[in-house]
Amino acid sequence: MKQTNTHPLIADYLDQVCRHVRATEMHRRIRDELESHLLDLMDEQMDEGMGEEEAVRQAILQMGDSATVGKQLHRIYKPKVEWRLLVYVMAFLAVGLFTMYGTPVNYFEYKLDTYWLSALLGIGVMLVVAFTDYRKLLRYSLHVYVLTVGVFLFVFWYEYTVYERVIVHFKRFGIFDFGTISMYLFLISVAGMLLTRVWRFRSTASKLIVFVFLPTIFLLMTQQYLNLKLYLFGFVVLLMYTKTVKKEKLPLYITSVGAYLAALLLDYHTFDKLLDWMQPMKDPEGGGYFYLLVMETIRSAGFWGKGFGAPLQFPQIDSDFKFTYLIHSYGWIAGLLILLAITLFMMRLVRVVKEVDEPYGKHLIVSIVPLFSVYFFWPLLMSTGMLPIAQLEIPFLSYSRIGTALAHFAVLGLVLSVHRHRSTIGKPHTYMAK
């Protein structure tokens, strides 16, 4: 190049182009690339004997109108919302609320109010998170972890653990469940800490304590066996994706598997449920009763079901067994349509994972999307007797505690934020936390 400093005319041209690009984080990259092209064009003109000032003007003329170039770049780098995922969520909420009015459950008014509240608050939380730059969260990964630990310590101090859930009282809407929230917060914080330079040079022992031991201890002490198993599942998937030396991963894998087995052994209901599922006829009046009832309910539903508001003597038909009740009321056709919608929804989430290249965003959704597959498909298969019973509700479609519902909305908003900024990412190291 014949010059190292930006020519005033080139600088003015770049300023005009960037005025039309709203993705401000891309301005530096756009300016560097356009300036490089302009200087190349300028060199060609000067090699032909043209003066510097005229060569700059000709180079800018060849590059094109600044407004036109800026608008084209804005379309390329404009954050794009994954509206199809939002459409699926709204459809799930609509079906869930509609069927709630026909569900014969106790405390109907209370549960309906809670459902509406969690839906409205959840949509707001999801949109706020979706339209926030997720990369800003990376530097606060450790803070999120410490905050989660702090809430657990608060819970221990005030003994707010009841019915195998970590709870906080929330006025007339009763229980604000922190269990699912804590599981997601641990995963989100770990996804960031695995990338930061500080944690890359930590010892294996410190990683074992922070990533495995502490979450395991807190979740076990509050009897959050299911959330512990979900956290460990998400962590192992995340660890498999993380680019780290294999010998450093091995202790984390082994410890995670050990913690998972501990959760299975301490939750004595697990093996009983497994045996009841495998041999329901062995105890038809006891543990096998629910599995036999599920199969009979689905068999008798027929193609079109029993109709809106059809009575059903079955526990938790508004939450864990919502899919069973949907088939009972609206038939096999409704079950197939819901299964199709959930499958398309999950396929879309998987596609989002493939489209994202930025390391932190990839870490976040790699840990979240597999968990969503469990949350969606396990209740479906459980509600048809194909898997053992677990305390899992279909997100957005089933009634759940406010904390659980908001957690699902928030992490989906995080996925939307990652997808929205996938075209506005510069070089990966640019956003790496110190």
N, C-alpha and C positions, 0 to 999 in steps of 0.2 A: 504494500500500500504506500502511497505517496504522502499520507498524512496520518497522524495518530489521534489528533484532537478532532472532535465532531465539528464539522463546518456549521456555521450559524443557520444557513438555509436548510441543511439536512436536519439539524436539531428542531427547527421550526416545523418542518414537514412531519417529523416523528411525533412531535407534540400534537399536531392536528389529527394524525392517524389515531393516536391513543385516546383522544377525547371521545371517540366513538366506540371504544372497547371498554365495557363495564367491568370486565374481569381484571381488576387492577393488579392482581398478583402476576398477571401475564405481561404487563407492560415492559418489564425489563427484558424479558425474552424476545418480545416483538421488536423492541427497539434495537437489540443486538442483531437480530436476523435481518431486519430491513436495512440497517446501516451497512451491514456487510454487503448486501446486494447493491446498495447505492454506490458504495465505494468501488465495487467491481465494475459497475457501469461507468463510473467516473474515470477509472483507470483506462478503460477502453477508449473513451473519448479523448483523453489526454495523450494516449499513445498515437492517436491520429493527428496530433498537433493542435488540439483545441486548448484554450486557456482554462485555468482552474475554475474560475467563476462560471464561465459558460458551460464547462463540463458538468458542474454540479447541477445547473439548471436543466441541462439535457437529460441527466440521469434521473432527476425527479420527474421530468416529463414522461420519460419512458416507464417509470414505475407506476404512474397512474394517479388519478385524482385522489387526494388524501381522504376525502369523505367516503369515496367508493371503496377504497382499500380498507379503511377503518371499519365500515359496516360489514364487509365480507369477513374480516377477522373476528368481529363481534359475533357473527353467526357461528363461526367455527368454535370459538372459546366460550360462548355463552353457556352458563350453567343450565343443564337440562333436567327437569323434574321427571321422574319415572311415574307418569300419571296412571299407567296401567295397574301398578301396585296399589295406588290409592283407590282406584275403582274397585279392585277386589276387596279391600278393607271395608269400604262403604257398603258393598254388597253383603259381606259377612255380618256387619253390624245391623243392616236392615233385616236380614233373615233372623238374626238372633233376637232383636227387639220384637219383631212380628210374632215369633213363636212364643216369646215370653208371655204375651197376652193370652195365649191359649194353653199355657202350661199350668196344670193344677198343683201348685207348690205351696207349702206353708210360708207365712210371712211374705205374701205376694207383693204387697205395696212396698215394703222395705226393700226387697230384692229388685223390684222394678226401678225404684228411685236410685238405688245403687248402680244398677246397670246404666241408666241414663246419665248419671253423674260421671261414672268412669268413662263412658263413651264420649261425652262432651269434653271433659278434661283431657282425655287421651288424645282426641283429635287435635286439640290445641297444642298439647305437648309435642305430638308427632310433627306438626307443621313448624313449630318453633325450632325444633332440633333439625328438621330437614332443611330449613332455610338458613341455618348457621353453618359456618365453615368448620367441619369436624376436625381439621388439622390443628385448630387452636387448642383442642383437648389434649394433644400429645404431651405438651409441656407440663400438664397437670395430672399426669397418670399417677405419680406417686401420691399427690394430694388426694385423689379419688380413693386410692387404696387406704390411706390413713383415715380418711373420713369414714369409710366403711367399717374399719376396725373400731373406730371411735363409737359408732352407733352400737356395735355389738357390746362393747364395754359398758355403754349406757344401759343396754338391755340387761346385762348381767347384774349391774348395780341395783336397778329398780325391779328386777325379776318380772319382766314383761313377756316371759315365754309361757304360752299356754296352748294346749291342744296341738302340740308339735309344730307351732308356728311362732315366728317372732312378730310381735304385734305392737302397734301404737294406737291408742284410742282416738277416733276421729269424729267427735260430736255424735250426731244421731246416726251416722252411717257406720258406726261400730268399729270394725277392725280394719286397720291399715296394715297389710301384710308386708313385712320387710324381707321375708325369706327369699322370694324370687328376685327382688330388687338387689339384694346383696350378692346373689349369684352372678347377675349380669355386671354389677359394679366391679366385682373381683376380676371377671374376665376382661372387661374393658381396660381396667388399670394394668393388668398383666400384659395385654396386647401392646400397650404403649411402652411399658418398662422393658419388654424384650427387645425393643428397637433402640432405646436410648443408649448413648455411649457409656453412661455411668454403669448400667447394668450389664453391659457386654463384658466388662472386666471384673465383675463380682465373682467371688468364689462359688463353687458348686454348692457348698453348705448353705451360704446365704440365699441362693436361689431356691434351694429345697425348703428352707424355712419360710420365705416370703410367698413363693408360688404354690406350695403344697401344704406344708405343716399348719401354718396359721389359718388359712381358709378351712382346712379340714377340722381343726380344733374348734373353731368358732361355730361351724355348721353342725358338728357332732354334739357340742354342748347344748345347742338349742334344738337338737333332735331334727335337724333339717336334712334327713337322710336322702330324700329325693333330690333336693337342690344341690347337695354335695355331689351326688352321682352325675348330675347334669353339668356341674362346674368342671368336674374332673374329665368328663367326656369332651367338653369344649376346649379345655386346656390341652388335652392330648392331641386333639385335631390341630390346634394352633401350633403346638410344639412340632408336629410333623411337618407343617408348612414352613416354620421358621428356619432360616439358613444359619445353622449353628453346627459346630463339630459334633459328629455322632457320639463320641465318647462323653461329651458334656450332656447330651440329651439322655443317655442311658439311665443315669441315676434318677432323673426326673420321671422317666417312663416307669421305672420299677416302683418308685415311691408312690406315684399316682395310682398304679394298679393295686398296691398294698392298701392305700387309703380307700379305694373303691371296694375292695373285699371287706375292709373293716366296716364300711357303711352297710354292706349286705348282711354281715354277721350281726351287727348291733340292731338292725331293723329286723326283729324276729318275725314280723308279718310277711317278709319277702318270700321265704321258702314255703310258708303255708299257702300263700296266694299262688305260688308256682305249682304246688301239688294239686290244689283245688282246680286250677286251670287245666292241668294235664289229665286229671281224673275226676271230673265233676260228678259222675254217677256214684263215686265212692262215698260221698257225703252230700246227697241231694237236698237234705234239709238244713245243712250247715254251710260250709264254705263253697260247695258246688252249686248252691241255690242260685246265686246271681248269674253264673254262666249259663245254667239251664234256662233261667228266666229270660236272659238276653236272646238266646237262640230261639226260644218259643215266641217272644215278642216280634222278632224280625220275620220269622216264618209266617206268623199269622197276619202280618201287616198287608201282605199282598202288593200288587203293583201300584195301587193308588192310595193305600193307607186307610185309616179310620176317620180321617177328617180333622178339621180345626177344633182344638179343645178336647180331643178324645181323651177320656180318663185313662190313667195307667198307674197301677200300683207298683211303683219302682222308685228306688232312692236316687236322689241327685240327678233327676232328669233335666234339670235346668243347667247343670254344670258338667260333671264328669261324663254323664250318659246322655248328653244333649243329642248326640247323633242317633242313639237308639230311639229317643222320643221323636225325632224328626222322621225317621223311617216309619215308626208306629203311626204317626199322624198323617204323613203325606206319601208314604209308600216307598217302594224300591226305587221308583223314578227319581224321587227327591234325594235319596241316598246317593244314587249314581251322579246326579247333577252336582251335589256338594263335593263328592269325591273328585269329579272332573275339575271343578273350580279350584279346589285346594291343590290338585296336581299342577294345574297351569300356574297358579300362584307360586308354588315352590320352584317350578321350572324357570319362572321369571327371575326369582331370587338367585338361582344358580347362574343364570345368564349375567346378572349383575356382577357376580363374583368373577366371572371370566373377563368382563369388560374393564375391570379396574386393575391398574398396574402400579399405582403408588403404594409403597410398602405399608405405611400405617393404615391406610384405608383397607388394603387387602387383609391385614392382620385382624382388623375389626370384624369385617364381614365373614372371614373364614371361621371365626369363632362363633358368630351369631347365627348364620344360616343353618349349620348342622343342628343347632339347638332348636331352631324353628321347625325343622323337619321332624324332630322328636315330638315337639308340642302339638303339631298338627296331625301326624300320622298315627302316633301311639293311641290317642283317644278314639280315633276312627276305628282302628283295629280292635282296641279294647272293647268298644261299644258293640262290636259284632262277635265277640267271643274269640277272636283270633290271637289276642295277646292277654297276658295277665292284667289284673286291675291295678291301676296306679292313680294317684291323685293328680291327674292332669286334665285341664280343661282346654278345649280348642280356642286359641286366641281369637278375640273379636267376636266369635260366634257363640260362645258359651258364657254363662254368668260366672264371674270370678270376683275375688276380693279386689278392692280398689288398687292396692299396691301392686298386685300381680298384673292387673289390666294395664295400669300406667307403665309398668316396666316393659310390657310387650309393645305398647305404642311408642315409647321412647327409643327402644333399640331398633324398631322398624324405621323411625325417623332418622336414626343414625345411618342405617343402610341407604336411605334416600339421599342423605347428605353426601355420603361417599359417592354414590352414583351421579349426583348432580354436579359434583366438582371433578368428575373423571377427565373432562376435556380441558380443564384449567390447571393441570398439574405441570410444573416445570420439571427440572431434574430432581430425582428422588431425594438426594442429599440436602437439597435446599430446605426441606422442612424437617430435617432430623433434629431432635431436641439435643440440647447440650448436656 
